């Protein structure tokens, strides 16, 4: 199956979300309030992105694919 044509800004927001979540998940993180606010702002940006109103983005599978694709991309960068 081909990857959905996600907009670059949506991919970037999801990658930033993963990074903020990872920073918040460490034991005794610094800047906890700032990270939580960042995570909340990114969640809102992702949730209300115009892509989800397009035919390609209307299915729940599209949201799952975005998360899986950006998570897979993150593990390839770490390797």
mmCIF file as gemmi writes it, N, C-alpha and C atoms, coordinates in Angstrom:
data_model
loop_
_atom_site.group_PDB
_atom_site.id
_atom_site.type_symbol
_atom_site.label_atom_id
_atom_site.label_alt_id
_atom_site.label_comp_id
_atom_site.label_asym_id
_atom_site.label_entity_id
_atom_site.label_seq_id
_atom_site.pdbx_PDB_ins_code
_atom_site.Cartn_x
_atom_site.Cartn_y
_atom_site.Cartn_z
_atom_site.occupancy
_atom_site.B_iso_or_equiv
_atom_site.pdbx_formal_charge
_atom_site.auth_seq_id
_atom_site.auth_asym_id
_atom_site.pdbx_PDB_model_num
ATOM 1 N N . UNK Axp A 1 ? 0.842 -1.186 0 1 0 ? 1 A 1
ATOM 2 C CA . UNK Axp A 1 ? 0 0 0 1 0 ? 1 A 1
ATOM 3 C C . UNK Axp A 1 ? 0.885 1.246 0 1 0 ? 1 A 1
ATOM 4 N N . UNK Axp A 2 ? 0.534 2.199 -0.841 1 0 ? 2 A 1
ATOM 5 C CA . UNK Axp A 2 ? 1.29 3.439 -0.908 1 0 ? 2 A 1
ATOM 6 C C . UNK Axp A 2 ? 0.949 4.321 0.28 1 0 ? 2 A 1
ATOM 7 N N . UNK Axp A 3 ? 1.922 5.111 0.666 1 0 ? 3 A 1
ATOM 8 C CA . UNK Axp A 3 ? 1.712 6.051 1.767 1 0 ? 3 A 1
ATOM 9 C C . UNK Axp A 3 ? 0.771 7.157 1.307 1 0 ? 3 A 1
ATOM 10 N N . UNK Axp A 4 ? -0.091 7.574 2.2 1 0 ? 4 A 1
ATOM 11 C CA . UNK Axp A 4 ? -0.996 8.68 1.894 1 0 ? 4 A 1
ATOM 12 C C . UNK Axp A 4 ? -0.189 9.955 1.669 1 0 ? 4 A 1
ATOM 13 N N . UNK Axp A 5 ? -0.708 10.86 0.863 1 0 ? 5 A 1
ATOM 14 C CA . UNK Axp A 5 ? 0.012 12.109 0.578 1 0 ? 5 A 1
ATOM 15 C C . UNK Axp A 5 ? -0.157 13.134 1.71 1 0 ? 5 A 1
ATOM 16 N N . UNK Axp A 6 ? 0.475 12.877 2.846 1 0 ? 6 A 1
ATOM 17 C CA . UNK Axp A 6 ? 0.367 13.804 3.976 1 0 ? 6 A 1
ATOM 18 C C . UNK Axp A 6 ? 1.094 15.106 3.656 1 0 ? 6 A 1
ATOM 19 N N . UNK Axp A 7 ? 0.523 16.246 4.018 1 0 ? 7 A 1
ATOM 20 C CA . UNK Axp A 7 ? 1.207 17.529 3.833 1 0 ? 7 A 1
ATOM 21 C C . UNK Axp A 7 ? 2.444 17.607 4.728 1 0 ? 7 A 1
ATOM 22 N N . UNK Axp A 8 ? 3.448 18.315 4.264 1 0 ? 8 A 1
ATOM 23 C CA . UNK Axp A 8 ? 4.708 18.426 5.008 1 0 ? 8 A 1
ATOM 24 C C . UNK Axp A 8 ? 4.519 19.034 6.393 1 0 ? 8 A 1
ATOM 25 N N . UNK Axp A 9 ? 3.642 20.039 6.506 1 0 ? 9 A 1
ATOM 26 C CA . UNK Axp A 9 ? 3.457 20.664 7.816 1 0 ? 9 A 1
ATOM 27 C C . UNK Axp A 9 ? 2.795 19.713 8.812 1 0 ? 9 A 1
ATOM 28 N N . UNK Axp A 10 ? 1.953 18.811 8.323 1 0 ? 10 A 1
ATOM 29 C CA . UNK Axp A 10 ? 1.332 17.823 9.202 1 0 ? 10 A 1
ATOM 30 C C . UNK Axp A 10 ? 2.368 16.785 9.655 1 0 ? 10 A 1
ATOM 31 N N . UNK Axp A 11 ? 3.215 16.365 8.753 1 0 ? 11 A 1
ATOM 32 C CA . UNK Axp A 11 ? 4.289 15.426 9.1 1 0 ? 11 A 1
ATOM 33 C C . UNK Axp A 11 ? 5.227 16.057 10.118 1 0 ? 11 A 1
ATOM 34 N N . UNK Axp A 12 ? 5.601 17.318 9.88 1 0 ? 12 A 1
ATOM 35 C CA . UNK Axp A 12 ? 6.487 18.017 10.817 1 0 ? 12 A 1
ATOM 36 C C . UNK Axp A 12 ? 5.856 18.142 12.197 1 0 ? 12 A 1
ATOM 37 N N . UNK Axp A 13 ? 4.572 18.469 12.247 1 0 ? 13 A 1
ATOM 38 C CA . UNK Axp A 13 ? 3.884 18.602 13.534 1 0 ? 13 A 1
ATOM 39 C C . UNK Axp A 13 ? 3.857 17.267 14.272 1 0 ? 13 A 1
ATOM 40 N N . UNK Axp A 14 ? 3.621 16.176 13.545 1 0 ? 14 A 1
ATOM 41 C CA . UNK Axp A 14 ? 3.59 14.866 14.197 1 0 ? 14 A 1
ATOM 42 C C . UNK Axp A 14 ? 4.982 14.472 14.691 1 0 ? 14 A 1
ATOM 43 N N . UNK Axp A 15 ? 6.012 14.793 13.921 1 0 ? 15 A 1
ATOM 44 C CA . UNK Axp A 15 ? 7.393 14.518 14.362 1 0 ? 15 A 1
ATOM 45 C C . UNK Axp A 15 ? 7.73 15.329 15.608 1 0 ? 15 A 1
ATOM 46 N N . UNK Axp A 16 ? 7.334 16.604 15.615 1 0 ? 16 A 1
ATOM 47 C CA . UNK Axp A 16 ? 7.575 17.447 16.784 1 0 ? 16 A 1
ATOM 48 C C . UNK Axp A 16 ? 6.806 16.913 17.993 1 0 ? 16 A 1
ATOM 49 N N . UNK Axp A 17 ? 5.597 16.389 17.765 1 0 ? 17 A 1
ATOM 50 C CA . UNK Axp A 17 ? 4.802 15.803 18.84 1 0 ? 17 A 1
ATOM 51 C C . UNK Axp A 17 ? 5.542 14.62 19.455 1 0 ? 17 A 1
ATOM 52 N N . UNK Axp A 18 ? 6.083 13.749 18.6 1 0 ? 18 A 1
ATOM 53 C CA . UNK Axp A 18 ? 6.851 12.597 19.099 1 0 ? 18 A 1
ATOM 54 C C . UNK Axp A 18 ? 8.053 13.063 19.924 1 0 ? 18 A 1
ATOM 55 N N . UNK Axp A 19 ? 8.737 14.084 19.438 1 0 ? 19 A 1
ATOM 56 C CA . UNK Axp A 19 ? 9.915 14.586 20.153 1 0 ? 19 A 1
ATOM 57 C C . UNK Axp A 19 ? 9.524 15.177 21.514 1 0 ? 19 A 1
ATOM 58 N N . UNK Axp A 20 ? 8.462 15.954 21.553 1 0 ? 20 A 1
ATOM 59 C CA . UNK Axp A 20 ? 8.01 16.546 22.819 1 0 ? 20 A 1
ATOM 60 C C . UNK Axp A 20 ? 7.566 15.462 23.79 1 0 ? 20 A 1
ATOM 61 N N . UNK Axp A 21 ? 6.868 14.463 23.288 1 0 ? 21 A 1
ATOM 62 C CA . UNK Axp A 21 ? 6.415 13.36 24.135 1 0 ? 21 A 1
ATOM 63 C C . UNK Axp A 21 ? 7.615 12.593 24.692 1 0 ? 21 A 1
ATOM 64 N N . UNK Axp A 22 ? 8.603 12.344 23.84 1 0 ? 22 A 1
ATOM 65 C CA . UNK Axp A 22 ? 9.815 11.642 24.27 1 0 ? 22 A 1
ATOM 66 C C . UNK Axp A 22 ? 10.557 12.451 25.344 1 0 ? 22 A 1
ATOM 67 N N . UNK Axp A 23 ? 10.641 13.768 25.16 1 0 ? 23 A 1
ATOM 68 C CA . UNK Axp A 23 ? 11.304 14.627 26.151 1 0 ? 23 A 1
ATOM 69 C C . UNK Axp A 23 ? 10.542 14.631 27.474 1 0 ? 23 A 1
ATOM 70 N N . UNK Axp A 24 ? 9.237 14.562 27.407 1 0 ? 24 A 1
ATOM 71 C CA . UNK Axp A 24 ? 8.413 14.573 28.615 1 0 ? 24 A 1
ATOM 72 C C . UNK Axp A 24 ? 8.433 13.219 29.321 1 0 ? 24 A 1
ATOM 73 N N . UNK Axp A 25 ? 8.713 12.162 28.593 1 0 ? 25 A 1
ATOM 74 C CA . UNK Axp A 25 ? 8.659 10.807 29.152 1 0 ? 25 A 1
ATOM 75 C C . UNK Axp A 25 ? 9.904 10.407 29.948 1 0 ? 25 A 1
ATOM 76 N N . UNK Axp A 26 ? 10.967 11.182 29.87 1 0 ? 26 A 1
ATOM 77 C CA . UNK Axp A 26 ? 12.174 10.827 30.624 1 0 ? 26 A 1
ATOM 78 C C . UNK Axp A 26 ? 11.92 11.046 32.116 1 0 ? 26 A 1
ATOM 79 N N . UNK Axp A 27 ? 12.635 10.313 32.965 1 0 ? 27 A 1
ATOM 80 C CA . UNK Axp A 27 ? 12.467 10.528 34.406 1 0 ? 27 A 1
ATOM 81 C C . UNK Axp A 27 ? 12.866 11.961 34.803 1 0 ? 27 A 1
ATOM 82 N N . UNK Axp A 28 ? 12.027 12.593 35.579 1 0 ? 28 A 1
ATOM 83 C CA . UNK Axp A 28 ? 12.247 13.96 36.072 1 0 ? 28 A 1
ATOM 84 C C . UNK Axp A 28 ? 12.64 14.934 34.964 1 0 ? 28 A 1
ATOM 85 N N . UNK Axp A 29 ? 11.75 15.129 33.988 1 0 ? 29 A 1
ATOM 86 C CA . UNK Axp A 29 ? 12.076 16.032 32.879 1 0 ? 29 A 1
ATOM 87 C C . UNK Axp A 29 ? 12.17 17.481 33.342 1 0 ? 29 A 1
ATOM 88 N N . UNK Axp A 30 ? 12.98 18.228 32.662 1 0 ? 30 A 1
ATOM 89 C CA . UNK Axp A 30 ? 13.064 19.674 32.899 1 0 ? 30 A 1
ATOM 90 C C . UNK Axp A 30 ? 12.024 20.353 32.019 1 0 ? 30 A 1
ATOM 91 N N . UNK Axp A 31 ? 11.6 21.527 32.432 1 0 ? 31 A 1
ATOM 92 C CA . UNK Axp A 31 ? 10.634 22.319 31.664 1 0 ? 31 A 1
ATOM 93 C C . UNK Axp A 31 ? 9.333 21.558 31.43 1 0 ? 31 A 1
ATOM 94 N N . UNK Axp A 32 ? 8.832 20.875 32.458 1 0 ? 32 A 1
ATOM 95 C CA . UNK Axp A 32 ? 7.634 20.047 32.328 1 0 ? 32 A 1
ATOM 96 C C . UNK Axp A 32 ? 6.438 20.85 31.819 1 0 ? 32 A 1
ATOM 97 N N . UNK Axp A 33 ? 6.195 21.996 32.388 1 0 ? 33 A 1
ATOM 98 C CA . UNK Axp A 33 ? 5.046 22.807 31.974 1 0 ? 33 A 1
ATOM 99 C C . UNK Axp A 33 ? 5.174 23.217 30.519 1 0 ? 33 A 1
ATOM 100 N N . UNK Axp A 34 ? 6.355 23.643 30.129 1 0 ? 34 A 1
ATOM 101 C CA . UNK Axp A 34 ? 6.594 24.049 28.739 1 0 ? 34 A 1
ATOM 102 C C . UNK Axp A 34 ? 6.371 22.875 27.781 1 0 ? 34 A 1
ATOM 103 N N . UNK Axp A 35 ? 6.848 21.702 28.151 1 0 ? 35 A 1
ATOM 104 C CA . UNK Axp A 35 ? 6.68 20.522 27.3 1 0 ? 35 A 1
ATOM 105 C C . UNK Axp A 35 ? 5.211 20.107 27.196 1 0 ? 35 A 1
ATOM 106 N N . UNK Axp A 36 ? 4.498 20.178 28.304 1 0 ? 36 A 1
ATOM 107 C CA . UNK Axp A 36 ? 3.07 19.828 28.268 1 0 ? 36 A 1
ATOM 108 C C . UNK Axp A 36 ? 2.284 20.804 27.403 1 0 ? 36 A 1
ATOM 109 N N . UNK Axp A 37 ? 2.609 22.072 27.505 1 0 ? 37 A 1
ATOM 110 C CA . UNK Axp A 37 ? 1.929 23.072 26.671 1 0 ? 37 A 1
ATOM 111 C C . UNK Axp A 37 ? 2.256 22.853 25.2 1 0 ? 37 A 1
ATOM 112 N N . UNK Axp A 38 ? 3.509 22.52 24.92 1 0 ? 38 A 1
ATOM 113 C CA . UNK Axp A 38 ? 3.93 22.25 23.538 1 0 ? 38 A 1
ATOM 114 C C . UNK Axp A 38 ? 3.179 21.042 22.99 1 0 ? 38 A 1
ATOM 115 N N . UNK Axp A 39 ? 3.084 19.994 23.81 1 0 ? 39 A 1
ATOM 116 C CA . UNK Axp A 39 ? 2.383 18.781 23.399 1 0 ? 39 A 1
ATOM 117 C C . UNK Axp A 39 ? 0.902 19.072 23.133 1 0 ? 39 A 1
ATOM 118 N N . UNK Axp A 40 ? 0.299 19.863 23.974 1 0 ? 40 A 1
ATOM 119 C CA . UNK Axp A 40 ? -1.108 20.234 23.791 1 0 ? 40 A 1
ATOM 120 C C . UNK Axp A 40 ? -1.305 21.057 22.517 1 0 ? 40 A 1
ATOM 121 N N . UNK Axp A 41 ? -0.425 22.02 22.275 1 0 ? 41 A 1
ATOM 122 C CA . UNK Axp A 41 ? -0.534 22.851 21.073 1 0 ? 41 A 1
ATOM 123 C C . UNK Axp A 41 ? -0.339 22.011 19.808 1 0 ? 41 A 1
ATOM 124 N N . UNK Axp A 42 ? 0.623 21.111 19.831 1 0 ? 42 A 1
ATOM 125 C CA . UNK Axp A 42 ? 0.849 20.248 18.673 1 0 ? 42 A 1
ATOM 126 C C . UNK Axp A 42 ? -0.325 19.293 18.457 1 0 ? 42 A 1
ATOM 127 N N . UNK Axp A 43 ? -0.885 18.784 19.543 1 0 ? 43 A 1
ATOM 128 C CA . UNK Axp A 43 ? -2.051 17.9 19.429 1 0 ? 43 A 1
ATOM 129 C C . UNK Axp A 43 ? -3.21 18.625 18.76 1 0 ? 43 A 1
ATOM 130 N N . UNK Axp A 44 ? -3.437 19.87 19.141 1 0 ? 44 A 1
ATOM 131 C CA . UNK Axp A 44 ? -4.513 20.658 18.53 1 0 ? 44 A 1
ATOM 132 C C . UNK Axp A 44 ? -4.22 20.928 17.057 1 0 ? 44 A 1
ATOM 133 N N . UNK Axp A 45 ? -2.966 21.25 16.748 1 0 ? 45 A 1
ATOM 134 C CA . UNK Axp A 45 ? -2.604 21.518 15.348 1 0 ? 45 A 1
ATOM 135 C C . UNK Axp A 45 ? -2.827 20.278 14.489 1 0 ? 45 A 1
ATOM 136 N N . UNK Axp A 46 ? -2.451 19.121 15.013 1 0 ? 46 A 1
ATOM 137 C CA . UNK Axp A 46 ? -2.622 17.871 14.271 1 0 ? 46 A 1
ATOM 138 C C . UNK Axp A 46 ? -4.106 17.534 14.144 1 0 ? 46 A 1
ATOM 139 N N . UNK Axp A 47 ? -4.833 17.629 15.237 1 0 ? 47 A 1
ATOM 140 C CA . UNK Axp A 47 ? -6.26 17.263 15.257 1 0 ? 47 A 1
ATOM 141 C C . UNK Axp A 47 ? -7.076 18.091 14.271 1 0 ? 47 A 1
ATOM 142 N N . UNK Axp A 48 ? -6.816 19.389 14.18 1 0 ? 48 A 1
ATOM 143 C CA . UNK Axp A 48 ? -7.638 20.28 13.37 1 0 ? 48 A 1
ATOM 144 C C . UNK Axp A 48 ? -7.003 20.642 12.034 1 0 ? 48 A 1
ATOM 145 N N . UNK Axp A 49 ? -6.02 19.874 11.606 1 0 ? 49 A 1
ATOM 146 C CA . UNK Axp A 49 ? -5.374 20.152 10.311 1 0 ? 49 A 1
ATOM 147 C C . UNK Axp A 49 ? -6.388 19.951 9.177 1 0 ? 49 A 1
ATOM 148 N N . UNK Axp A 50 ? -6.373 20.817 8.161 1 0 ? 50 A 1
ATOM 149 C CA . UNK Axp A 50 ? -7.329 20.706 7.049 1 0 ? 50 A 1
ATOM 150 C C . UNK Axp A 50 ? -7.236 19.387 6.272 1 0 ? 50 A 1
ATOM 151 N N . UNK Axp A 51 ? -6.117 18.693 6.344 1 0 ? 51 A 1
ATOM 152 C CA . UNK Axp A 51 ? -5.973 17.428 5.629 1 0 ? 51 A 1
ATOM 153 C C . UNK Axp A 51 ? -7.047 16.428 6.025 1 0 ? 51 A 1
ATOM 154 N N . UNK Axp A 52 ? -7.457 16.445 7.289 1 0 ? 52 A 1
ATOM 155 C CA . UNK Axp A 52 ? -8.443 15.466 7.757 1 0 ? 52 A 1
ATOM 156 C C . UNK Axp A 52 ? -9.816 15.67 7.125 1 0 ? 52 A 1
ATOM 157 N N . UNK Axp A 53 ? -10.054 16.803 6.492 1 0 ? 53 A 1
ATOM 158 C CA . UNK Axp A 53 ? -11.33 17.056 5.821 1 0 ? 53 A 1
ATOM 159 C C . UNK Axp A 53 ? -11.312 16.595 4.364 1 0 ? 53 A 1
ATOM 160 N N . UNK Axp A 54 ? -10.153 16.17 3.867 1 0 ? 54 A 1
ATOM 161 C CA . UNK Axp A 54 ? -10.057 15.691 2.486 1 0 ? 54 A 1
ATOM 162 C C . UNK Axp A 54 ? -10.486 14.231 2.417 1 0 ? 54 A 1
ATOM 163 N N . UNK Axp A 55 ? -10.829 13.741 1.236 1 0 ? 55 A 1
ATOM 164 C CA . UNK Axp A 55 ? -11.211 12.325 1.118 1 0 ? 55 A 1
ATOM 165 C C . UNK Axp A 55 ? -10.119 11.37 1.62 1 0 ? 55 A 1
ATOM 166 N N . UNK Axp A 56 ? -8.854 11.681 1.386 1 0 ? 56 A 1
ATOM 167 C CA . UNK Axp A 56 ? -7.764 10.806 1.83 1 0 ? 56 A 1
ATOM 168 C C . UNK Axp A 56 ? -7.625 10.796 3.349 1 0 ? 56 A 1
ATOM 169 N N . UNK Axp A 57 ? -8.002 11.871 4 1 0 ? 57 A 1
ATOM 170 C CA . UNK Axp A 57 ? -7.818 11.972 5.44 1 0 ? 57 A 1
ATOM 171 C C . UNK Axp A 57 ? -9.034 11.651 6.279 1 0 ? 57 A 1
ATOM 172 N N . UNK Axp A 58 ? -10.128 11.288 5.662 1 0 ? 58 A 1
ATOM 173 C CA . UNK Axp A 58 ? -11.375 11.087 6.404 1 0 ? 58 A 1
ATOM 174 C C . UNK Axp A 58 ? -11.432 9.783 7.191 1 0 ? 58 A 1
ATOM 175 N N . UNK Axp A 59 ? -10.583 8.836 6.893 1 0 ? 59 A 1
ATOM 176 C CA . UNK Axp A 59 ? -10.659 7.547 7.575 1 0 ? 59 A 1
ATOM 177 C C . UNK Axp A 59 ? -9.79 7.54 8.827 1 0 ? 59 A 1
ATOM 178 N N . UNK Axp A 60 ? -10.194 6.817 9.851 1 0 ? 60 A 1
ATOM 179 C CA . UNK Axp A 60 ? -9.348 6.686 11.045 1 0 ? 60 A 1
ATOM 180 C C . UNK Axp A 60 ? -7.995 6.054 10.718 1 0 ? 60 A 1
ATOM 181 N N . UNK Axp A 61 ? -7.964 5.222 9.684 1 0 ? 61 A 1
ATOM 182 C CA . UNK Axp A 61 ? -6.705 4.574 9.29 1 0 ? 61 A 1
ATOM 183 C C . UNK Axp A 61 ? -5.656 5.603 8.858 1 0 ? 61 A 1
ATOM 184 N N . UNK Axp A 62 ? -6.087 6.741 8.348 1 0 ? 62 A 1
ATOM 185 C CA . UNK Axp A 62 ? -5.136 7.774 7.93 1 0 ? 62 A 1
ATOM 186 C C . UNK Axp A 62 ? -4.389 8.34 9.135 1 0 ? 62 A 1
ATOM 187 N N . UNK Axp A 63 ? -5.089 8.544 10.228 1 0 ? 63 A 1
ATOM 188 C CA . UNK Axp A 63 ? -4.439 9.049 11.442 1 0 ? 63 A 1
ATOM 189 C C . UNK Axp A 63 ? -3.452 8.029 11.993 1 0 ? 63 A 1
ATOM 190 N N . UNK Axp A 64 ? -3.85 6.766 11.965 1 0 ? 64 A 1
ATOM 191 C CA . UNK Axp A 64 ? -2.971 5.698 12.437 1 0 ? 64 A 1
ATOM 192 C C . UNK Axp A 64 ? -1.735 5.618 11.552 1 0 ? 64 A 1
ATOM 193 N N . UNK Axp A 65 ? -1.931 5.716 10.244 1 0 ? 65 A 1
ATOM 194 C CA . UNK Axp A 65 ? -0.804 5.644 9.323 1 0 ? 65 A 1
ATOM 195 C C . UNK Axp A 65 ? 0.179 6.794 9.564 1 0 ? 65 A 1
ATOM 196 N N . UNK Axp A 66 ? -0.332 7.989 9.81 1 0 ? 66 A 1
ATOM 197 C CA . UNK Axp A 66 ? 0.553 9.124 10.081 1 0 ? 66 A 1
ATOM 198 C C . UNK Axp A 66 ? 1.398 8.853 11.322 1 0 ? 66 A 1
ATOM 199 N N . UNK Axp A 67 ? 0.761 8.385 12.4 1 0 ? 67 A 1
ATOM 200 C CA . UNK Axp A 67 ? 1.507 8.101 13.626 1 0 ? 67 A 1
ATOM 201 C C . UNK Axp A 67 ? 2.528 6.992 13.418 1 0 ? 67 A 1
ATOM 202 N N . UNK Axp A 68 ? 2.128 5.931 12.741 1 0 ? 68 A 1
ATOM 203 C CA . UNK Axp A 68 ? 3.052 4.821 12.508 1 0 ? 68 A 1
ATOM 204 C C . UNK Axp A 68 ? 4.19 5.231 11.588 1 0 ? 68 A 1
ATOM 205 N N . UNK Axp A 69 ? 3.877 5.974 10.552 1 0 ? 69 A 1
ATOM 206 C CA . UNK Axp A 69 ? 4.907 6.378 9.598 1 0 ? 69 A 1
ATOM 207 C C . UNK Axp A 69 ? 5.929 7.306 10.251 1 0 ? 69 A 1
ATOM 208 N N . UNK Axp A 70 ? 5.464 8.256 11.044 1 0 ? 70 A 1
ATOM 209 C CA . UNK Axp A 70 ? 6.413 9.172 11.702 1 0 ? 70 A 1
ATOM 210 C C . UNK Axp A 70 ? 7.167 8.473 12.814 1 0 ? 70 A 1
ATOM 211 N N . UNK Axp A 71 ? 6.555 7.509 13.49 1 0 ? 71 A 1
ATOM 212 C CA . UNK Axp A 71 ? 7.257 6.729 14.517 1 0 ? 71 A 1
ATOM 213 C C . UNK Axp A 71 ? 8.308 5.845 13.881 1 0 ? 71 A 1
ATOM 214 N N . UNK Axp A 72 ? 7.999 5.239 12.731 1 0 ? 72 A 1
ATOM 215 C CA . UNK Axp A 72 ? 8.972 4.405 12.02 1 0 ? 72 A 1
ATOM 216 C C . UNK Axp A 72 ? 10.121 5.265 11.544 1 0 ? 72 A 1
ATOM 217 N N . UNK Axp A 73 ? 9.802 6.456 11.061 1 0 ? 73 A 1
ATOM 218 C CA . UNK Axp A 73 ? 10.834 7.386 10.604 1 0 ? 73 A 1
ATOM 219 C C . UNK Axp A 73 ? 11.744 7.768 11.764 1 0 ? 73 A 1
ATOM 220 N N . UNK Axp A 74 ? 11.171 7.937 12.929 1 0 ? 74 A 1
ATOM 221 C CA . UNK Axp A 74 ? 11.939 8.301 14.111 1 0 ? 74 A 1
ATOM 222 C C . UNK Axp A 74 ? 12.913 7.183 14.506 1 0 ? 74 A 1
ATOM 223 N N . UNK Axp A 75 ? 12.487 5.931 14.422 1 0 ? 75 A 1
ATOM 224 C CA . UNK Axp A 75 ? 13.375 4.833 14.781 1 0 ? 75 A 1
ATOM 225 C C . UNK Axp A 75 ? 14.481 4.656 13.767 1 0 ? 75 A 1
ATOM 226 N N . UNK Axp A 76 ? 14.225 4.971 12.5 1 0 ? 76 A 1
ATOM 227 C CA . UNK Axp A 76 ? 15.278 4.886 11.487 1 0 ? 76 A 1
ATOM 228 C C . UNK Axp A 76 ? 16.325 5.958 11.718 1 0 ? 76 A 1
ATOM 229 N N . UNK Axp A 77 ? 15.912 7.131 12.166 1 0 ? 77 A 1
ATOM 230 C CA . UNK Axp A 77 ? 16.859 8.205 12.459 1 0 ? 77 A 1
ATOM 231 C C . UNK Axp A 77 ? 17.721 7.831 13.645 1 0 ? 77 A 1
ATOM 232 N N . UNK Axp A 78 ? 17.128 7.177 14.663 1 0 ? 78 A 1
ATOM 233 C CA . UNK Axp A 78 ? 17.856 6.8 15.853 1 0 ? 78 A 1
ATOM 234 C C . UNK Axp A 78 ? 18.834 5.657 15.604 1 0 ? 78 A 1
ATOM 235 N N . UNK Axp A 79 ? 18.564 4.85 14.6 1 0 ? 79 A 1
ATOM 236 C CA . UNK Axp A 79 ? 19.43 3.684 14.321 1 0 ? 79 A 1
ATOM 237 C C . UNK Axp A 79 ? 20.725 4.065 13.647 1 0 ? 79 A 1
